[in-house]
C-alpha cells in the first residue's frame, strides 16, 4: 500500500559503473552474435579456386598405370574445405580397369607433387566413363581440409588399367588459367614412373578441371567474445590496472 511519502533510491558510483559495464557487455555480445552469424553465412559461400573448363582445347593427355597428370591449384589467404572437383575425363578406347582421383601436396623439391593428402577423392572404373569427348567427371560432397596459401595438385592415376590403343583421356585446354591479376599461377606436371619423379612444369597446357571449396569461418566472433573478458576485467570497480 502506498504510504504517502516520497522515497529515494540512492545508488553508489560503483553500482553505476557495474550497470554501465553490463550495458556495454550486452551490446558487445549482440555484436559478437551478429558477427558469428555473418561468418556462418560466409562459410556457406563456395569459392572457385581453379576453373578452366570453359577454355578451348588443344590436345589430350593420357592416363596410365604409371603415367599420371597432376594439375596445380592454390588456396587463398583463408583455409578451405574442398567441396567439389570436376575433371575432363572420358574413355573412347575400350580401356577397362580402375583409376583414382587424388589430392597431393606440393612438398616435392621445388614445389612439385610430394605426397597424397588423405584418401583418394574418387575411385572408379574406366569402363564406366562416358565415351563422349570432353565429358567432365564431377566429384562432389567432399570434406578435405586445405591450408591457406598452399599449392595442391589434382592427380589422376591409373591403378589397374588395361586396353589398347589408349587409356582414359584427360583433355588439355589451349590457354592458360589466369588469376584476377592476370598472372598464371598454376602448373601441370606429369609422372611416368608412378610419382617417383615428375616432368614439368607445363604452364601452357593446364589440365581441364575445376576446384570448388568452402572458406573457413572467420575468427571475428571469437575475437569479440575475447574482448568482453578484457573489457570486464579492465572496468571492474575497485580494481586498478597495473601500470
N, C-alpha and C positions, 0 to 999 in steps of 0.2 A: 504494500500500500504506500502511496506517496506520503512523505512525512511533512511536506510543505516547506522544506528547507532546500537551499541551494547546496549542491555537492560539487567538489572539485576533484578531478583525477590528476594527481601530480605524478609526473614521470621524470626519472633521472636522466642525465645526459647519456649514461651508459645504455639505458633502455632504448633511447632514441637511436643510438649507434647500432644496437643489435637489430632494431626494426629496419633501419635503412640497409643494413647488411643483408638481411633476408630478402628485402625487395630486390636488391641487386642480384643476389644469388638466384632468385626465382626467374628474373629476366634472362640471366645467362644460361640457366637450364633450358629455358624455352628456345634460346638461340641455338644451343647445342643440339636440341631435338630437331630443329629445322635443318641444321647443318647435316646431321646424320641422315635425315630423310632425303636430303639433296644428294648426298653421296650414294645412297642406295639407288636413286634414280640413275645416276651416272654409271653405276656398276652394271646396270641392265642394258646400257647402250653398247652395241657392238662396234668394234673398231677394226677396220681393214688394215692389216699390217703389210699385205702384199697382194696385188691383183693385176695380172697382165693377160687375163683370158680374152679381153676384147681386142688384143693386138693381132696383126696379120702374121701368118705362119711362113717360115722359110725353110722348113725341113723337119726331120723326125729323128728321134733318139731312141735306140733300142734298150730294152731291159733284159738282162740275162741273169743266170745264177751267180755269176761273178762280176758282171758289169752293171753298175748302178749309177744313175744320175742323182746328184744332190744339189738342190736349189736353195740358196740362202734367203733368209728374211731377218729383219732386225726389229726388236721391240723398241718402244719409245721410253720416255723418262719415268713411266709408271710400270709396275709389274702387270702381268696379264695372266688370264686363264684361257688357254687355247680352246676355242669353241668349235671351229669348223675348218676343214681343209678340203679344197677341190683340186684335183689333178687331172689334166687332159690325158686320158689313157684309154686305149682300145686294143682290140685283138682281131685283126682281119687275116691272120695267117694260119689259123688252126692250132695255135700253140695251146698246150694244156699244162696243168700243174699249178703250184702255189706261188704267190708273191705277197709282199708286205709293203706297207707304207709306214715309215718311221720318222721320228723327230730325233735329230742328232744335235749335239752342241758343237761349238767351234773351237774346241780346246786343242786341236791339232796344231802343229808348227805353222806359224804364220796365219792362223785363223782358218785352216782347212777343217773339214769334218773330223771330229775327235772320237766321240763315243755316243752311243744311243742313249736317249733320255727316256727312261721308263720302258714300258712295253710298246710293242707296235700299235699304232693307232688304227690299223686296218690289216686284216689277213683275209685273202680271198683266193679264188681260182681264176686262172686266165680264161678258161672256157666260159666263165660267167660274165666276162666283159662284153660290152657292145662291140659289134664289128663295124660300126659307123665311124668314119674318120672324124676326129675332132670331138669325140664323146668325152665328157667330163665325169669322173668318178668323185662323188662328194661324200665325205665322212663327217657327220655332224654329231652333236651331243657329247663332244669331248670335254675333258676336265684335266688338262695338263698345265701345271704351273710354269710360267715363264718369267724369268728375272728381267728387270728393267735394263735397258740399254745393252742388250746382249744379242749377238748374232746366233741364229739357229739354222738348221737345214732340214728340208723335207727330202727324205731319201726313199726312192722306190727301188726295191731289191727283189730279185727272183730267189725263191727258196727251193723249188723243185720243178722248174720249167723244162718242158720237152716239146720239140716240134721243129719243123723245117717249113719255110726258109728262115722265118724271123720270129722272135718272141714278141710279147706285147709292146706296143709303141707308146712313147710319150712325145707329145708334139712340142716343138720349139717355136717361140714367136720370132717375128722378123726384127722387131725393135727392142729397145731397152726398157726395163721397168724403171720409171723415174719417181723420185720422191718430190715433195712440194717445192724444193729448192732447185729442181732441175738437174740434180746430180745423181748419177747411177750409184746406188748403194747396195746393189745385190751382186751375187756371183754364183756361177754354176761350176761344179766340179764333177768329174767322172772317175770312178774307180774301175779297174779291170781285174783286180785281184781281191775282191771281197772286202774292200776297205783297208787293206794293208798300206796302200799308197793312193794318192789322188792326183789327177791331172787337171790343170786349170790355173787360175780362173778363166772361164769363158764369159766375159762380161757382155758380149754382144749376142749371146744366144741363150737367154734365160729360159728355163723350163716353164711351160704353161702351168700356172696354178694360181689359187687364191688362198689366203690365210686370214681367218677372222678370229678375233679374240675379244674377251671382256676385260676392260681395265680394272685393276684392283681399286676398291673404295678408298677415298682419301682419308687421312688421319685427322682431318679438321675437327670432327666432332670430339675425338678423344683429346685433342689439344684444348678445346673449350672446357671440357669437363675437368681436365687437369688444372686449368686456370681457376676454377672455382675454389679448389683447395688452397691455392696460393693466396687468392684474394681474401678468403675467410680467415686464414691464419694471419694475414697482414692487418686485418681490421678488427681482430678480436679485442674487446675492451680490456684495458688494464695490462696489456702486454706490449712492451716496447720492442721494436725491431732492432736487431743487432746492428751496430754501426759498421 
